[in-house]
Amino acid sequence: MGVTLLTGASTGIGRSLARRLAARGEAMALVARRGELLDSLVIEIEQAGGQALALPCDVTDRDALARALASAEAELGPVTRLVANAGGGEPTFVDGFDSAAFEAVIQLNLIGVANSVAAVLPGMLARGDGHLVATGSLAGRRGLPSAAAYSAAKGGLANLMDSLRIDLRGRGVAVTLLMPGFVRKHEPKPGRGKTGRRRSKPFRVDLEYATARMEKAILARRRQLVFPLSLAVAIGLTRLLPFGLDARLLAGRGRRRPAAAQPPRTRL
Ligand SMILES: NC(=O)c1ccc[n+]([C@@H]2O[C@H](COP(=O)([O-])OP(=O)(O)OC[C@H]3O[C@@H](n4cnc5c(N)ncnc54)[C@H](OP(=O)(O)O)[C@@H]3O)[C@@H](O)[C@H]2O)c1
């Protein structure tokens, strides 16, 4: 079985995917910034009979990533699969548009993936065998409200993976882009979700449902996974609306700028 380097392994989608791939017999090199969360995942995977290594590191730091890869390969062997999953970001607001915050989202979701690819690709090309996987988002399908940075980053990521797929044709390295819609990471808290002050996210799916679909697409080395179909179709349809109707339909549906200093985190 191969060795998979998975970024964003400490929580959410990455943590669940790491458990799943480890259960399939893949040795897991786990990257995220919070080492203690990675350590607890390593213990969990080892107790279930798998193999894993914690590599605390920031994906926006390309030298740190290169060092993490060297440690992974020294300990586990050549990395045969990358799952570049680290990502996320704060909402973008037109009032007080902040280009530094914009840059941080691009750094994490786009440059972080490029850094991860740069670390593993030379070895894969030399061996003529490998698999590059990235977690994009349906938010990359079009600009969504209060998501200028995140939509731009995930849209850029989709094009990055498309170009790699073309350029790597015939070189033994497969490319997979995962594009989920909203993924629920926890059960809704009382007073939130459908009945609470926070708007429910449309067509949101459960974490384990999402990662089961992602696992299947990874193992099949599918070109792309887009889900849920209902949200993908809805987003696609907004692009077809004439006369600026899409802006009318979507305006005001994003996150509101919070009065407090701490803006809420956004995900799609
Ligand atoms: N949840 C959704 O609705 C949804 C929908 C579509 C796409 N996605 C995408 O799915 C991926 C996983 O998101 P999630 O929902 O599972 O969110 P999450 O629980 O917040 O996971 C994000 C992961 O990325 C890691 N990370 C963040 N910044 C990092 C950095 N600079 N260097 C290394 N690791 C970093 C985090 O770990 P540390 O903080 O420990 O570094 C964490 O493990 C992201 O790419 C996200 O854009 C999510």
The ligand as an SDF file (V2000), in Angstrom:
LIG
                    3D

 48 52  0  0  0  0  0  0  0  0999 V2000
  -16.9580   22.4050    5.4880 N   0  0  0  0  0  0  0  0  0  0  0  0
  -17.4450   22.8010    4.3240 C   0  0  0  0  0  0  0  0  0  0  0  0
  -18.6320   23.1740    4.2120 O   0  0  0  0  0  0  0  0  0  0  0  0
  -16.5620   22.7880    3.1060 C   0  0  0  0  0  0  0  0  0  0  0  0
  -17.1890   22.8490    1.8580 C   0  0  0  0  0  0  0  0  0  0  0  0
  -16.4080   22.8410    0.7000 C   0  0  0  0  0  0  0  0  0  0  0  0
  -15.0450   22.7720    0.7900 C   0  0  0  0  0  0  0  0  0  0  0  0
  -14.4390   22.7240    2.0150 N   0  0  0  0  0  0  0  0  0  0  0  0
  -12.9890   22.6550    2.0400 C   0  0  0  0  0  0  0  0  0  0  0  0
  -12.6280   21.4740    2.7260 O   0  0  0  0  0  0  0  0  0  0  0  0
  -11.3380   21.6400    3.3000 C   0  0  0  0  0  0  0  0  0  0  0  0
  -11.3800   21.2250    4.7740 C   0  0  0  0  0  0  0  0  0  0  0  0
  -12.2420   22.1160    5.4290 O   0  0  0  0  0  0  0  0  0  0  0  0
  -13.0910   21.7120    6.7090 P   0  0  0  0  0  0  0  0  0  0  0  0
  -14.4910   22.0470    6.4350 O   0  0  0  0  0  0  0  0  0  0  0  0
  -12.7490   20.3410    7.1530 O   0  0  0  0  0  0  0  0  0  0  0  0
  -12.5790   22.8240    7.7330 O   0  0  0  0  0  0  0  0  0  0  0  0
  -11.6660   22.7260    9.0400 P   0  0  0  0  0  0  0  0  0  0  0  0
  -12.2270   21.7350    9.9840 O   0  0  0  0  0  0  0  0  0  0  0  0
  -11.4930   24.1270    9.5060 O   0  0  0  0  0  0  0  0  0  0  0  0
  -10.3070   22.1570    8.4890 O   0  0  0  0  0  0  0  0  0  0  0  0
   -9.3190   22.9580    7.9290 C   0  0  0  0  0  0  0  0  0  0  0  0
   -8.0160   22.2110    8.0780 C   0  0  0  0  0  0  0  0  0  0  0  0
   -6.9730   22.9660    7.4410 O   0  0  0  0  0  0  0  0  0  0  0  0
   -5.9080   23.1320    8.3810 C   0  0  0  0  0  0  0  0  0  0  0  0
   -5.2140   24.3760    8.1060 N   0  0  0  0  0  0  0  0  0  0  0  0
   -5.7200   25.6250    8.1050 C   0  0  0  0  0  0  0  0  0  0  0  0
   -4.7550   26.5130    7.8380 N   0  0  0  0  0  0  0  0  0  0  0  0
   -3.6130   25.7950    7.6680 C   0  0  0  0  0  0  0  0  0  0  0  0
   -2.2730   26.1370    7.3700 C   0  0  0  0  0  0  0  0  0  0  0  0
   -1.9050   27.4170    7.1660 N   0  0  0  0  0  0  0  0  0  0  0  0
   -1.3450   25.1590    7.2780 N   0  0  0  0  0  0  0  0  0  0  0  0
   -1.7020   23.8630    7.4800 C   0  0  0  0  0  0  0  0  0  0  0  0
   -2.9580   23.4690    7.7520 N   0  0  0  0  0  0  0  0  0  0  0  0
   -3.8960   24.4400    7.8450 C   0  0  0  0  0  0  0  0  0  0  0  0
   -6.5770   23.1200    9.7370 C   0  0  0  0  0  0  0  0  0  0  0  0
   -5.6710   22.7070   10.7360 O   0  0  0  0  0  0  0  0  0  0  0  0
   -4.8380   23.6760   11.7140 P   0  0  0  0  0  0  0  0  0  0  0  0
   -5.7390   24.7950   12.0850 O   0  0  0  0  0  0  0  0  0  0  0  0
   -4.4680   22.7570   12.8330 O   0  0  0  0  0  0  0  0  0  0  0  0
   -3.6540   24.1050   10.9070 O   0  0  0  0  0  0  0  0  0  0  0  0
   -7.6150   22.0320    9.5330 C   0  0  0  0  0  0  0  0  0  0  0  0
   -7.0270   20.7650    9.6920 O   0  0  0  0  0  0  0  0  0  0  0  0
  -10.9470   23.0790    3.0600 C   0  0  0  0  0  0  0  0  0  0  0  0
  -10.1310   23.1630    1.9210 O   0  0  0  0  0  0  0  0  0  0  0  0
  -12.2850   23.7610    2.7950 C   0  0  0  0  0  0  0  0  0  0  0  0
  -12.1260   24.9210    2.0210 O   0  0  0  0  0  0  0  0  0  0  0  0
  -15.1660   22.7340    3.1780 C   0  0  0  0  0  0  0  0  0  0  0  0
  1  2  1  0
  2  3  2  0
  2  4  1  0
  4  5  1  0
  4 48  2  0
  5  6  2  0
  6  7  1  0
  7  8  2  0
  8  9  1  0
  8 48  1  0
  9 10  1  0
  9 46  1  0
 10 11  1  0
 11 12  1  0
 11 44  1  0
 12 13  1  0
 13 14  1  0
 14 15  2  0
 14 16  1  0
 14 17  1  0
 17 18  1  0
 18 19  2  0
 18 20  1  0
 18 21  1  0
 21 22  1  0
 22 23  1  0
 23 24  1  0
 23 42  1  0
 24 25  1  0
 25 26  1  0
 25 36  1  0
 26 27  1  0
 26 35  1  0
 27 28  2  0
 28 29  1  0
 29 30  1  0
 29 35  2  0
 30 31  1  0
 30 32  2  0
 32 33  1  0
 33 34  2  0
 34 35  1  0
 36 37  1  0
 36 42  1  0
 37 38  1  0
 38 39  2  0
 38 40  1  0
 38 41  1  0
 42 43  1  0
 44 45  1  0
 44 46  1  0
 46 47  1  0
M  CHG  2   8   1  16  -1
M  END
$$$$
